Amino acid sequence: QENPYLFTYRNSNYSSSLETSNSKETSQERSYGTYIPCFDRGPSDTVPVSVHHLKPADIRVIAALGDSLTVSNGAASKPHDVLDVLTQYRGVSWSVGGNENISTVTTLANILREFNPSLIGYSIGTGKETTDNAALNQAVAGDCAEDVPAQVRRLVDRMKNDTRINLQTDWKLITLFIGGNDLCKFCNNPVHYSPENYTYNLQIALDILHREVPRAFVNLVTVLSIASLRELHASNNTCPKLLMRILCPCVINPEDNSNEFKKLIYFNRRYQERTRQLVESGRYDTADDFTVVMQPFLTNVNVPKTQEGLPDSSYFAPDCFHFSQKSHSQAARALWNNMLEPLGEKTHDQQIEDEIVLKCPSEAEPFLRTYKNSNYTYPNQTSNYGSQLLCEDKSPSSPPATSVHSLKPADVKITAALGDSLTAGTGIASDNLLDLGTEYRGLSWSIGGDASLENVTTLPNIFREFNVMIVGYSTGTGSENDSNAFLNQAVPGAQAEHLPAQARNLLRLMKTDPRIDFSADWKLITVHIGSNDLCNYCKDPDHYSAVNFIRRIQETLDILHKQVNAVPKALVSLVEVIDLFPLRQLFVDTKVQCPTYMADYLCSCILTGEENSPNLTMVREATRAYQLGIQRLVASGRYDTQENFTVIVQPFVQNIKVPLLQ
């Protein structure tokens, strides 16, 4: 057992408050008030019916959901009083606290009370979520995203049972901020705390609000960049380092640049990205009296620094993890400003130590900003090519798989691909011929990793539903030499003769990338080639003969398989040569608006010529010879000499058909 003892100051690695710190830290300020420079503080002339025409003074009810950062654990604790961090100072909570007034305590609620003194729902004093003091601050210390739906249920019940609140007519502002505890625990159970599960739980909570709470403006604050907190526990200060290693091991314990640290950064970013995708799906914009707005001011936040450039612990509670009242004040100011910033122009990197001057609604822009009154179109409101995975068993093998013949989807840690323009993603998202040269690698069927399976169906996005830590997939656009291509080494225009070079490049990348344990990680490599060979077959039948084609495929597979250059623990999916002849229909049928003048440029040996011409007959025979040759090569058993390597022919494109309109 790592920590078998009752904790004392010494075995907690705790520095006494009487000890002089080597770093000069900003002293705790005693007043946390704010000047509000706004002149127009009045409500709308009539109670608005649209959330897109909501002025600050129209807000009648304020509420909050979340974890200890909204509970405000330790926010008003005295320096070094670690035990007092257990106290829940809800009255100074940045998003919903209502202690005193704006001249001494800066919170979002106290700012709004300057616009509407009749505001209700804010929390005061201290206590748990069950106390009267908590009011509509239903955040719970230690909660994760999976706990938020229960918080929502309690919040809705409180609003329904509060005689001061008219649930149907009163405008409500609800702030949700969650995710820190998920990230603190993710390394112990990456599947349970996956970005997919995180946003799924957010969705359940928001769905309840959307369904049951009319007239609501929901602030969804993105989870902060939590890795920066490591700086506090790496420096020579009075922070109780051992305590935080126990409370938040997945953030504090990993070594810099370790795989565990990189996983933390990845999970953190994916939490943020998937939160954005959920909001931008438009799921919560189906009624005119309800919306969810992502407030991103903490997305790229860094640990506040002193003038000497050292972490400033005065912004934190004595445990150096929770916010002090100083940070709560700054977070309230930043959130208020985010709410008044139009979508597309919101602050993503508010630095807590900077001076934050409150913004004001103007005569031209008097409303809390939504996508509609910002004239903003969500990028995700385009064609959705996502899928739903209904598999119940997403677990890896236990014990870990040692045979490629006992490999579960969740065992795969590395994905890679070789091929031509179909794998490089040429023109996938193009809407004009000028963009046809763009390689949309993140959308590639066999190796793309853009967005998630909910929006983009690719093989890696399917595998990420089983193992969120899978790596190797490509993202965005660019060539095979760009870093975001990663293990997508496909090259537009490539023929079978170019495939061995791609395989060698792939081997080099896998052996040198620190994210990959070359010997231990199971790899899925998808190989698809042959279209360009067939498109040029009629020009040089000898060069593009089936014998030469199969010889080059064999050379490629031998590079991956042979003992001297072997790729251990690999399943190679060799996708059969596609039959291109059905594509002729797109260029022959006059009702189809394909650029027929490009047929000769794209694939003259197949897309041009009479239906029964000698050239077409020759290429048809070559297509079948390519396919049969691949099947025979793999069936020979040449690549089944080791328990941890195999090649499988995947024939799904053998007899492809062009989709027809109804």
N, C-alpha and C positions, 0 to 999 in steps of 0.2 A: 504494500500500500504506500502510495507516494507521500501522503501527509497523515501519519497515524496518530499524531499528537494533538492534545488540546492546544488551541492557538494561544501563543504569548506574543509580546512585542518582539522578542528576539526571533522566534521561529516564523514570524509573519514577515520578517525583513522590513519591519516598520521603524521609521525614523521618528524620534520624539519631537514634539512640537517645540521643545526648548533648544533643539539643535539648530545651528545656523546654516541655512541653505547656501550652497555655493553660487546659486543663480539668484539674481534679483527678480522678484516677481511683483507684479502690480498688486497693490493693496486692495482689499475688498472695499468697494464704495458703499456708503451707508444709504445713499438715495438713488433710486432707480427710476426716477420719474422721467417724463418726456414732454416736450413742448409740441403742441399740435398746431401747425401753421395754417390750418384750413379755415376758410371763411364760410363757405357754403356747407352747413351741417344739417340742413333741413331734409325732411323726407319727401317723397314724391307727393304731388298734389292729391292724387288718389292712390289707394293701395294697389301696387302693380299686380298684374295677373301673370306676367312673364318674368322668369328668372333672368332674362337677358336685359331687363329694364329695372334692375334692383339697385337702389341707392343704399349706402351704409346705414342711413337712418331708418330705412325700411325694415331692417333686421330687428325682430322682436325677441327671438329665442336663440341662445348660443349653447353649443354642446361640443363635447370632444370624446374621442375614442383613442385607445392606444396603450402604451406601456408606462414604465416608470418615468420616462422623460416627459410624459403628459401628467402623470401622477405628481411629478416634481419631487421625487425622493431626494432629500438632502439639499434642496435648493436654498434654504435659509439656514443651513447648519453652520456653526462656527468653524473656522479653519481647524483642521486636524481632528475634529470630533467625528471619527469614522462611524461610531455606533449610531449617531444621530441621523445618518443617511437613511436609516429605516423609517424616519419620520416622513410622512407624505404631506408636503407643503402645497396642497392643492390651490390655495389662495393666491399663489404667485406663479402658477402655471402659465407659460407663454401663450397658449392658445385659448384658455378658458378661465384663468384665475381672475378673481374680483376683489382681492384685498384692497382696502383704502380707496385710492383713486389715481388717476394718471399722473398727478403731480409727484407721487412717491413710488408707485408700483406700475411698471409698464407691462401690460399684457394686452392681447388682442381684445379681450372683453372690456378692459378699461378704456381702450381707444374707442371702441364702439359706443360705450356709455357716454362719451362726449358728443356723439351724434344722436343717440337715443337713450336718455336717462332711464327709460322704462325697461331697458333690456333685462331679461331674466334668464336663468340657467347657469350662470357662472358659479364657480366653486369658491369657497372662502375657508380661511383657517387651515386646519389639518384634519386628517382622518382618511379612512378607507372609502371605497366607492359606495358602500352601503349606508354611509352616514348622511344626515340631512345636509351637512356642510358641503359634501361632494356635489350636490345638485345634479346637473347634467354632465358633469365630468365623470364618465363611466370607465375611464382608463383603469387598468389593473396592473400593478407592478409585477414584472416577470412574465407578462403575457406575450404570446407569439401570434402570428397571423391567424393560426387555426382557432385562437380564442376570441377573435374579434366578432364573429357572428353572435356569440353569446352576449357580448357587450352591447351589440346593437339591439338584441331582444330586450335587455334591461333598460336601455335608453328609450326605446319606443314605449315600453310599459310605463316608465316614469313620465314621459310626455303625455301619454293618454290619461294618466291618473292625476296630473297636476291641474287643478281647477283654474289656474292662472293662464293656462295655455289652451288656445283653440287650435287643435291639430290641423284643421282644414284651412284656416284663414291666416294664421300667423306665419310670417316668413322666418325660416330657421337657417342658421349657419352652423354646420357641423364639420369639425376638423378631425381627420383621421391620420395618425402617424404611427407606424408600426414597422418592425423589421429588425431592430437591433438585437433582440434576443434570439431571433431565428439565425442571424449571422454568428452569434456567440456559440451556437450549438451545432451549426451545420456540419462540421467536420466529424462529429460523432454519428451522424445519420444523414448523409448527403441526399438520399432519396426523399426522406421525410421532409427535409428542409430545402428541397429543390426550388429553383425559381418558379417552376411550373406549379408546385403545390402552394407556394407563397401567394402567387397571384390568383390561384383558384380560390383560396380562402378569402382574399380580398374581394373577389367577385361575389362570393356567397354573401358577405356582409353588405356590400353595396347593393346587391340585388334586393335584399330585405328593405333597405332604406328606399330604394327606387319604387318598390312595390307598395310600401306602407306609409311613407312620409311625404305628403304633398308639400309644395312650396318650400323647397329645400335647396340650398347652395352648399355643396359638399367640397371642402378643401381636402384633396388627397396629397399630402406632403410626401415627397419621395424620400426613401430611406437615405440617411447621410452616408458619406464615404467614411466608413467606420475604421478603416485601416490606419487613418491618420492618428487615431487615439494611441497607437503603439508608441508614438514619440514621447508621450507623457511617462510611459513606463520604461522607456529606454534611457531617459535622462537621469541625472543625479539630483533628485529632488525628494520631497517628503511623501511621495505617493506610495500607498501600501501595495507594492507590486505583487506580492504573493497572493494577496486577497483577490486581485483582479485576474490572476492566472487561473484561479479556481472558478470565479464567477463568469469569466468570458474567455475560456481557453482557446477557442478557435481563432480569436482575433489576437490575443496577446502572446500565445506560446510559439507560433511558427517562426522559424529563422527567416531573416530577410532573404529574398530571392529563392526561397525553397519552393518546392512544388505545392506544399500546403498553403504558403502565403499567396502564390499565384491563384490557387483555387479560391481563396478568400476574395481576392480582387475580382475574379470572374463571377463568383456568386453575387457579389455586391452590385456589379454592373448589370448583371442579368435581372436582379430584383428591380433595379431602376428602369431598365429597358422594357421589361414585361409590364411594369406598372403603367408606363407611357402607352404601350400597345393596348392595354385594357381600356384606358380612358379614350384613346383615339379610335377605338373600334366603333364609337358612337352608340354603344350599348345603353348609355345612360342619358341619351339625348332624344328620347322618343316622346317626351312630354314637355310642354312649354314652361311648366312650373318646377322643373327639376333638372339639375345638371351636376356633374362631377368635374372639377377643374384640378388638374395637376399643378401643384405649387412646388417648383424645383429648386428653391434657393439653397438647399443643403446638398445638392447633387455633387458638387465638387468642393465642398468645404474642407478647409485645412485646420489643424490645431492652431489656436491663437498663439502668437509669439510675443515675448517681451521686446523691448527696444534692443536688447542684446541678441535677439534672434533665438532665444530659448523658449521652450513650451511654457506658456503662462497658465499656471494651475489656478489662478484666481477666477478663471472662467468655469471652474469645475467644482463640484462638491468634494468633500474630503476624500472620497474614494477614487478621485481622478477619473471618473467614468460618467457619472451623472452631471447634469448642468447645474451650475450655481445660479443664484438669482441674476447675476450679471449676464450670463448667457441667455437665461429665459427672457430678459428684457430685450436683448439684441434679436433673439429669434422672433419675438412678437413684432418688433419693428420690421424685420425682413419679411415676415409673412404678410403683414398689412401691405407693404409695398408690392409684393408679388401679386396680391389680390387686385391691385389697381393697374398692374402692367398687362398690356394686351397679350394674348397668346401669340407665340412666335417671337416675342421680345422680352420674355420673362428672364429675370436674373437666375443663373444656374450656379453661380460660384460666389455667393455672398460670404465674405470673410468676416468672422465674428468680431475681430478686434477693430475693424474699420468703423468710423463714425457713420451711423445710418440715420439720415434725415428723412422724416416721414413725408411720403407723397400725399397729394390731396386730389380728390375728385375735382374735375373742372367743369365749367359750364358746357363745354363741348363733349366731354367724356365723363359724365357724372356717375356712371354705373360700375359695380363690381364686374370685372372683365370675364366674359365667357367666349367660347369659340364664335358665337354668332355676332355679338357686339364688337368682337375684334376683327370681324370679316375674315376669319381664319378657316381654312379647309384642312381637316386632318389628313396627313399623308396616307394614312391607312385606309381611307375611305375610297378605295379602288377595288378592282377585282380581287376576290379572296380565293386563294388556291390552297387553303388549309385542309387538314384532315382531322378526324377524330380517331384516336386509338382506343379500342375497347378491351385490350388485353388486360386481364387481371393480374397475371404473374409477371412482374417486371423485375424480379430478383435475380442476382447473379448466382453462379454455381457456388455451392458450399460442400466441400472445400473447393478452392479455385480450380478451374478446368486445366487439365494438363494435356488433353487430347483435343484436336480440332474436331473430332467426331462427337465430342460431348460439350460443345460450345453453345452457351445461351447468349441471346442478344445483349444482355447486360454485362457479359464478360468482355465484350469488345471495347477497347480503350482508344484505338487508333483507326482512323478511316483515311483512305488515300485513293487516288484515281489516276489513270493514264488514258490517253485517247486523243480525240480531235476536237473540232469545234462544238460537237454535241455535248462534250464533257466540259469544255472551256466555257460554255454558256453563251456562245455568240448570238447576239440579237434577241435574247429571251424576252427582255422587257422593252425592246425598241418599238416605237410607234411610227418610225419613218425610215426610209432607206439610208439616210445619211448616218443614222445611229447603228446601222447593221454591223459595223465592225466592233462595237463595244462588247467586251467579254463579261457577261453578268455571272461571274463565277459563284456568287453567293446563292444563286437560284438554280444551279446545276443539279439535275436529277439525282446523280450518284454521289455528289461530294459537296453540294452547297449547304451553307449553314446560316443564311440570313434569317432574321426574325425567329420564328418558332413553328412547330407543326400546326399550330392553330391558324397560321396565316400562309405559311409556305411549306409545301410538301416536298421534301427531299429525303433521300436515304439517311443522311446524318441527322436530320431533324426527327425522323422516326426513331433512330437509335438513341437520341438524346432523351427520349421518353423513358428509356430503360437505364441509361447511364449518362447523367448530366455532365460528367467529367470527360466525355469523349473528346478527343482533339484530332486535328488534321484537316477538318473541313475548311473550305474556302468561304470568304465573305466578300461582299461588295463587288467592285469591278476591277479589271486590270489584267495584266499578263501573268504568265506562269512564273515570272521572275519577281513579281511583287510579293511582299511579305504576307499580304492577306490571302494570296492564293494558297499558301501553306503547302499541303500535300496534294493539291490539285495540279499535277504536272502536265495536264493535257495541253496541246498546242493546236490552234486552228490550222487547218490545212494538212495536218500530220497524216502520213500514210504508215503502213506497217513497217517500212524500213526505218522510220524514225522512232519506233517504239522502244528499242533497246536503250537508246540514249535517255529517253524519259525514265526508264527503269533505273538506270544508273544514277540519275539526278535524284530520284526518289530515295534510293538507298542512302545517298549522301546526306540528304535532309533528315531522314529518320535517325541516322546514327549520330548526328551532331546537335540535334535539337534537345535542349535540357528538359523539355516537357515530356520527352519520350524515353521510357526505359526499353531500349531496343530488344533486349533479351527476354524481358519479363512480360511486356504488354502484348495482348492479343491484337492483331491487325486485320482489318478488312480492306482488301485492295480490289477495286473494280476496274477492269480493263475492257475498253470498247474501241474498236478500230475497224476500218475496212471500207467506209463509205467513199473516201477520196480515192482509194485504190480502184473501186468499181467505176467511179465517175471518170477515171482516166484509162480504163481497161482497153477500150476500143482504139486508143491511140498507140498503145504499145503492149499487145497481149503477152509477149514474152516476159517483159519486165514485171507485169502485174499478174503473172500466171498464178494459179492456185498453189503450185509447188513452192514458188518464191514467197507467196503470202504466208503459207503455213510455216515455212522455214524461219521467217522473221518473228512470227508469233512464238515459235519454239525457242528461239534465241532469247526473247524477252522473258519467257517463263523460266528458262534455265538460269538466267541471271538472278531471279528471285529465289530459285529453288536450290541451285548447286551449293555444295557444302562450303566452298571457299567464299561465296558471297551470299550465303543463305539468309533469308529473312525468317527468323524463328517465330513461331506462333503466328501463323498467317493463314487466312482463308482468302483465296483469290477467286473473285467472281469474274469469269470470262464471259462477257455478254456477247451472244452470237451476232454475227454480221447481219445488219438490218437489210431487209429487202426493200430497195428504194423504188421499185417499179410502181407501187400504188401512188407515189407522188406525181407521176406523169399526169394523173387526172387533174391535178391543180393547175397544170399549165396547158392542158389540151381543152378542158371544158371552158367554153366562153363565158359561162355564167359565174365563174370563179374569178375574183379580181386579184389574181397573182400577177407579178411583173413578168409576163411571158418573154419580154426582150432580154431578161437575165438568165433564161434557161441555159443558153450556151455557156455563159460564164459560171453558173453554179454547178452544172453536171451534164455536160453535152452528150456523154455516152448513153445517158438514160432518158433525159428530159426532152431530147430532140429526136427527130427521125420518125419514119413510118412505123406503125405498130408491129409489123412482122418483118422488119428489115433485118438483114444479116447481122448488123451491128448489135441490135437489141437482142436477137436470139443468142448471140455470143456472150453478151453480158449477163443474160438470164442464166445461162449455163455456168458462167463463172461464179455468180452469186451462190448457186447451189453447191458448187465445188468448194468454195470458201467455207460454207457452213458445214459440209460433210467432213472437210479436212480438220476443222477445229474439233468436231466431235470425236474423230478417230484419234487425234493427238492426245486428248484428255483421257479417252477411254483406254489408251494403251497402258495406263498405270505409271507412266513416267514420273508423275508428280505425287505419287502416293507411297514414297519410300520412307517417309518419316511420319511419326505420330502427330507432329505439331504443324504440319503443312499439307495443304491440298488445293487443287484447282477444280472449280465447279463450273460447268457450262450453264449459263442462264439463257434459255431460248425464247424469252417472251416476245422478242421483236422479229422472230423468224418469219411470221406471216402477218405483218402489221397491215391494218386497213385505215384508209383516210376516213375520219369521222364525217358523217353526212348530216346536213340540216334536215329538220323535219319537213 
